[in-house]
Amino acid sequence: MEKLTNKEEEIMHILWNLEKAFVKDVLNEIKDDKPHYNTLSTIIRNLEDKGYVAHNAYGKTHQYFPTVKKEDYRKRFMNTAINNYFNNSYKNVVSFFAKEEKISVEELKEIIELIEKNN
């Protein structure tokens, strides 16, 4: 799977939520920094070229739908981030969030309980 740009990722989240959509439907979902219709159409076609999206044709109009599951993309994204930024160490990930105060002691205890239950 080819890496997505931030804008492409934003469009994919919309398509995952809508499940299938015409360009105008996607455009309606964009809150900030709305691209021009033609620009959005090009972004979606690029997603199709990258293998993330396919379409059904209705005359000259195309209805797009994701071909990659959100869960599969999330797993790949997380694995890449952990490998690139945390030396492939989940301990380093948790430590980072603890130092940044993004995770509480209670949440850490819940994680430990989940791990113990699954072992």
C-alpha positions as CSV (number, residue, x, y, z in Angstrom):
1,M,0.0,0.0,0.0
2,E,1.3,3.4,-1.0
3,K,1.5,6.1,1.7
4,L,-1.3,8.6,1.7
5,T,-1.0,12.4,2.0
6,N,-2.9,14.2,4.8
7,K,-5.6,15.3,2.4
8,E,-6.0,11.8,0.9
9,E,-6.2,10.4,4.5
10,E,-8.9,12.9,5.3
11,I,-10.9,11.8,2.2
12,M,-10.5,8.2,3.1
13,H,-12.0,8.8,6.6
14,I,-15.0,10.4,4.9
15,L,-15.3,7.4,2.5
16,W,-15.0,4.9,5.3
17,N,-17.8,6.7,7.2
18,L,-20.1,7.1,4.1
19,E,-19.1,3.6,2.7
20,K,-20.0,4.8,-0.8
21,A,-20.3,8.3,-2.2
22,F,-20.2,10.6,-5.2
23,V,-17.6,13.4,-5.2
24,K,-20.4,15.9,-4.2
25,D,-21.2,13.8,-1.1
26,V,-17.5,13.8,0.0
27,L,-17.3,17.6,-0.6
28,N,-20.4,18.1,1.6
29,E,-18.6,16.3,4.5
30,I,-15.4,18.5,4.4
31,K,-15.7,21.1,7.1
32,D,-12.6,23.2,6.7
33,D,-10.5,24.2,3.8
34,K,-12.9,22.8,1.1
35,P,-11.1,22.0,-2.1
36,H,-12.6,22.9,-5.5
37,Y,-14.8,20.1,-6.9
38,N,-12.3,19.2,-9.6
39,T,-9.4,19.1,-7.1
40,L,-11.4,16.7,-4.9
41,S,-12.2,14.6,-7.9
42,T,-8.5,14.4,-8.8
43,I,-7.6,13.4,-5.2
44,I,-10.2,10.6,-5.2
45,R,-9.0,9.4,-8.6
46,N,-5.4,9.3,-7.1
47,L,-6.8,7.2,-4.3
48,E,-8.2,4.9,-6.9
49,D,-4.8,4.7,-8.7
50,K,-3.2,3.9,-5.3
51,G,-5.6,1.0,-4.8
52,Y,-7.6,2.5,-1.9
53,V,-10.8,3.3,-3.7
54,A,-12.8,1.8,-6.6
55,H,-16.0,3.1,-8.3
56,N,-19.2,2.1,-9.9
57,A,-20.1,4.1,-13.0
58,Y,-23.6,5.5,-13.5
59,G,-23.3,7.1,-16.9
60,K,-20.7,9.8,-16.6
61,T,-21.0,9.9,-12.8
62,H,-18.9,7.7,-10.5
63,Q,-19.8,6.5,-7.1
64,Y,-16.7,5.7,-5.1
65,F,-16.2,3.2,-2.3
66,P,-13.1,2.1,-0.2
67,T,-11.4,-1.1,-1.1
68,V,-9.1,-1.0,1.9
69,K,-10.7,-1.5,5.4
70,K,-10.1,1.2,7.9
71,E,-8.8,-1.4,10.4
72,D,-6.2,-2.7,7.9
73,Y,-5.0,0.9,7.2
74,R,-4.8,1.7,10.9
75,K,-2.8,-1.5,11.6
76,R,-0.3,-0.6,8.8
77,F,-0.1,3.0,9.9
78,M,0.5,2.1,13.5
79,N,3.1,-0.5,12.7
80,T,5.0,2.0,10.5
81,A,4.8,4.7,13.1
82,I,6.0,2.4,15.9
83,N,8.8,1.1,13.7
84,N,9.9,4.6,12.5
85,Y,9.5,6.6,15.7
86,F,9.8,4.2,18.6
87,N,12.5,1.6,17.5
88,N,9.7,-0.9,17.0
89,S,9.2,-0.9,20.8
90,Y,5.7,-0.8,22.3
91,K,7.2,0.0,25.6
92,N,8.7,3.1,24.1
93,V,5.2,4.0,22.8
94,V,3.6,3.7,26.2
95,S,6.5,5.5,27.8
96,F,6.1,8.4,25.3
97,F,2.4,8.8,26.1
98,A,3.0,8.6,29.8
99,K,5.7,11.3,29.7
100,E,3.5,13.5,27.6
101,E,0.7,12.9,30.1
102,K,-1.6,11.6,27.4
103,I,-2.3,8.4,29.4
104,S,-3.3,8.1,33.0
105,V,-2.2,5.6,35.7
106,E,-5.7,4.2,35.6
107,E,-5.5,3.7,31.9
108,L,-2.2,2.0,32.3
109,K,-3.7,-0.3,34.9
110,E,-6.5,-1.2,32.5
111,I,-3.9,-2.0,29.8
112,I,-2.1,-4.3,32.2
113,E,-5.4,-6.0,33.1
114,L,-6.1,-6.6,29.4
115,I,-2.7,-8.0,28.8
116,E,-3.0,-10.3,31.8
117,K,-6.4,-11.5,30.6
118,N,-5.1,-12.3,27.2
119,N,-2.1,-14.3,28.4
